[in-house]
């Protein structure tokens, strides 16, 4: 297990890093705006699986393999980024599955699988996420103790903190959505959400 003294440093460190605006948090806020917090949970599920995979891989050495073959990683980033940019453009034009319909009680029709994949790709293709876990996670692992239990405990804490921050951002996006819907500015809401989505896509592709 992990000592309380280590957790007292680990928890605030990773919480502040997770709370910092980034690709995943921006995506969560965008989906909170368009499809609501409850349905955005499917994206969060994919994102958390991706974050957990990156954290474990960074510790066991898969990151070294990724660095040896950067062209494979680059293709993955570009494909994921292009897809998010496409979704953002469609949202800007008030078209596509994620765009908010003009009817005030209607919600965008997007599948759970699409949302899970969207979250997973955004987390796994984020180079800053890999660098972050490679740099910050190993120092919290104690060499005199078995690796597996420590890693399971730390990843569990990371995912809990990550989910908390995703919910905070999605809730903020939902609040903004309600305000704009009340004013009848559905098209403006689509354009704001679309711009954010395009920004995440460019960030992912060029990061």
Secondary structure, 3 states (H helix, E strand, C coil): CCCHHHHHHHHHHHHHHHHCCCHHHHHHHHHHHHCCHHHHHHHHHHHHHHHHHHHHHHHHCHHHHHHHCHHHHHHHHHHHHHHHHHHHHHHHCCCCCCCCCCCCCCCCCCCHHHHHHHHHHHHHCCHHHHHHHHHHCHHHCCCCCCHHHHHHHHHHHHHHHHHHHHHHHHHHHHHHHHHHHHCCCHHHHHHHHHHHHHHHHHHHHHC
